[in-house]
Amino acid sequence: MGEIQQHIIAPFYEENKKYVNEIRSVFVIRIVNADEYEIRVSIFQESYFKWYIINEKYPLLGTTQYIGRPVLIYGNAADNFYSPTKEIEKVDFLERISKRREKLLQEEVIIFEPEVWIYNYKDGEFVLEEKGVFPLLE
């Protein structure tokens, strides 16, 4: 298990698993580097996550898995924690969303604000800074 899974995704999942539909959920992380690394994590039901990605504003950088569910990786600094591969693993629900994109753009957007945990990576340690409702990919 990688550092992100062990120190960020696993604790987030353990605290929130009672609210998760494990069959239809997806983990999402965003890793950015400004003055220091900031990592945000959340979990969505697939049907809600479509509203985050339908406008394709945020490019998907990679995928991995945790407990058999997809982990979608976004941000400008993911390669500092993950090794790049030549291809992004296909994620079925993302392909379904892509095929239905034009129809989805005509639907009324459902506002869904998930719990997000924000970590900073300082001196080789992941430090949990905040838990709450925050923008995930912005």
Protein Blocks (a to p, Z undefined) as FASTA:
>chain_A
ZZklmmmmmmmmmmmmmmpcfklgccddddddfkbccdddddddfklmmmmmmnomaccf
bdcdeehiacddedjklmmmbccdfbdcddfklmmmmmmmmmmmmpccdddddddddddd
eehiacdfbgcdddfkZZ
